[in-house]
Amino acid sequence: MNYDYQILRSNSETCLEEAVYKIKRGGTYTGTFTLSMDNWSCDVVVSDKVGFPGIKIIEINSSDSNSVKFSTTKELNINTDPFEISNT
């Protein structure tokens, strides 16, 4: 089970990369999307952090075909070049 969790956690980085790519293409991007692969998928929600211009909140909820789940939330500062990602 720990192996599956670690693989899913690693796969979730793909979802984070996709979210950052969408934001990089359009700094005002907010919304939701799903990334589906053969054995796993993730739901991603991108929102603005209230009261903090240029800060995005990225919530990732992933699951695989073995019912393993992984969730994480990141903060993305788009005021810097390059962008800075941190845990919330």
Buried (B, 14 or more C-beta within 10 A) or exposed (E): EEEBBEBBEEBBEBBBEBBBEBBEEEEEBEEEBEBEEEEBBBBBBBEBBEEEEEBBBBBBBBBBEEEBEBEBEBBBBBEEEEBEBEEE
